[in-house]
Amino acid sequence: MNRIVSLLVVPYARLKSPPLFFWLLLSYMTIVVLLVSFILYSVFFYRGHVREEVITYNNLNLKDTSDNYEAKIKQIENSVLSFSMNDRVAALDTPVFNYAAGGKLIDELQVFLTNQSLYLDNMIIYYQDSNVAIEKSRGADADVMFKRYYGSSDYSYDYWKSQFDSPYVIRILPASSFYEYDDPNKLASSSQLIPIIIRNQTNPSILFIAFADAQKMYRDFHQSITNDFYILDSSRRSYFASGGEKAEAIPAFDGQSSFVKQGDNYYFYKKGASSGLTYVNIIPNDNISQMKWNITFVLLLALAILLSLLASFLFSLRLRRPVKQLVKAIQLLTTGSPWRKQSAIKEFAIIQEKVRHLLDSNMDINQDLEHRNSLLRHYAYINQLKNIRSSAGYLKDLIKSNQPYRVVLFKLTFRPRLLEEIGDEERATNFIRDYINNVLTENYPESLTLQLESDQLLAVIYADDAGPDLDETLEGIKNVLELDLAYCFSTMAISGHYEHPDEFKLSFEQAKSMLHLRKFNGTNQILRVISGAKPANYYLMPAQEEELNASLTNGNEPQIMQFVKRELAALRKKEATDHEVKGFANYLADRAKRALVVNQLDCELIQTMQTELQHCHAFEELERLFEEWLPRLMNLVRSKKEKKDHITSFVFDYLEQHYAHDITLDMMADKLNITRSYLSTYFKEKTGTYFVDYVNLIRVSRAKELLSCSDVKIQDAAARVGYQNINSFNRMFKKFTGVTPSEFRKVEQRA
């Protein structure tokens, strides 16, 4: 007893940091309180909600019952109407009844009534004109049928006869007992049936009376725990009663609720949608009563609470002792320099050594995991971009989901000076990537920067609008990269906001397409999403193209230089994109190359110029390059023109103007008034190329220009350069370029 008191009386100083015993005891007692609260809440909840649950249960049961009755009545109506369309039924509607034909109709009626799903005991077809009624086993005069074979205290022969005077399609009558007599005084059988009268408007003098088995329908459709079930019409007249008694005691229904409570009973009701009948199920109040308190339950609950509190105290006391000893041992390890003192206790010394080893290993593992996780995230994003199907599904989980993100695509352009002084673009790209990654992770801890190509970096930045401003961060990176403009410059394309991981490739494609919007200058640029912006392609009007070709072919240096300066000035004025200016430069170089080929000159000079074109990133550099190389090229052309060969020059000029037409060696020989074999041999000797190969070379060169425009289809490009067969075009294009037309277009778009 004294020990218990000493444990409960805690000094004030220890209250600030309660011992383990206090927390264990508090935890156990909290669990006990929660369980008791749950039990009490369950009891009150059960008491308060059991009535609603039972009411809901009975409503659902009655709904199923009413739905089954309504569906079955509708099925009977449709089936009988279908049977009434039988030609044999209408043929018997005459003043003189044909009993031979009636026998065949009885056979068909027997087959119809074998359908057990209709719940029909029998069906009478009553002909007004002949006053004859037939059913599944016989035919007789109507008065005999309704007095002897289907007699009822509720429905007399006169009642059935009067039904011909009422215009309706279907009428459901209250259930009644129908009797059959062997003779006027001897009862043979009786059945409780629900008569359903159906009339086909095309034969109003024929009455179809379907007798549904009331008890069988009740047994199959009624799902309640009680047997007090009624069917009423709109006038509260009883159509069916499960016990056979009348329904005068059923209260009126207001239609606002699904049940009415009166006296000791609940009256659940449901009105049928098609028949208009009301289905009623009576449940005694005892079945929906609330649970009452039980003295035994209260005593057991109190005893369980006391035992739980006592067990909590004892368990807390038992667990306190070994944990207290372990804490003391750990305190010894952490006194002063914890990993230099060795415990004298063997067990604790082992624990100390193992903990030291685990901590060291944990530090190494964490570093290794951090590095591996970074690599895995790289792989995850690369797999997304390149559509790599990987069995390692966990890679996809490394891509953050349900977090807004943007991607920034960095395109690096290196100058020749970097290759001369450093000599390694890959090394420079790694330095830039590390710098960008450090800046971005400082502002956006979840960001990731990865290298896609030797000159492309991709940064994935998870941040919403409330975070650091991305534009300011990129402007800071841009200002730092400005220091190395002599070696390289970059283009930073920022995508829009996305959230779903499946949209990652879409965000990358958006940023990639924006690279074509870069302005032509050798500075760092930041490109943002502009709605409706599309890269412009360089093109000439037909008259300008003809003028340029003539100037290049004839070596007209002043005219070609004037053309170049005029085009460069126009491009500079409109602040043309890098894509458009490079398109102009490549177009001019390609045309100059063709002029060299036409004049049978070596193309090595133009290839050197094209190599230097790749390193021109400003209008001044481009203009300087053309001023240096074009005069040399035009001088070569003019020199060759002085030694012009009449036959090859005519072929070159004609093909340049008519390459899109049907051109053959025979046609060219006729135009030159020479033989076909002579032209073929002469052209090969002078140019080193077969005539057919040269024609295809001209056409493929022109097709390359057309395919550089994204709005020209491959089939259209083939037709415009003279190929009517797409297979021939594909074969020749790959022969002279090494790639197919579709592959060439992809390379152009990527560039």
Salt bridges, closest charged atoms under 4 A:
GLU52 OE2 - ARG51 NH1 3.95
ASP67 OD2 - LYS63 NZ 2.92
GLU77 OE1 - LYS74 NZ 3.69
GLU108 OE2 - ARG88 NE 2.99
GLU135 OE2 - ARG138 NH1 2.75
GLU180 OE2 - ARG138 NH2 3.42
ASP233 OD2 - ARG237 NE 3.15
GLU353 OE1 - ARG356 NH1 2.31
ASP368 OD2 - ARG372 NE 2.60
GLU421 OE2 - ARG417 NE 2.85
ASP434 OD1 - ARG433 NH2 3.52
GLU446 OE1 - LYS400 NZ 3.26
ASP455 OD2 - LYS411 NZ 2.97
ASP465 OD1 - HIS497 NE2 3.21
ASP471 OD1 - ARG528 NE 3.32
GLU475 OE2 - ARG528 NH2 3.89
ASP502 OD1 - LYS396 NZ 3.34
ASP502 OD2 - HIS500 ND1 3.52
GLU545 OE2 - ARG591 NH2 2.60
GLU545 OE2 - ARG702 NH1 3.43
GLU557 OE1 - ARG638 NH2 3.78
GLU580 OE2 - LYS574 NZ 2.94
GLU620 OE2 - ARG572 NH1 3.15
GLU621 OE2 - ARG415 NH1 3.81
GLU623 OE1 - ARG572 NH2 3.98
GLU656 OE2 - ARG591 NH1 3.71
GLU656 OE2 - ARG594 NH1 2.87
ASP666 OD1 - ARG676 NE 2.94
ASP693 OD1 - LYS735 NZ 3.41
GLU705 OE1 - ARG591 NH2 2.78
GLU705 OE2 - ARG594 NH2 3.72
GLU705 OE1 - ARG702 NH1 2.38
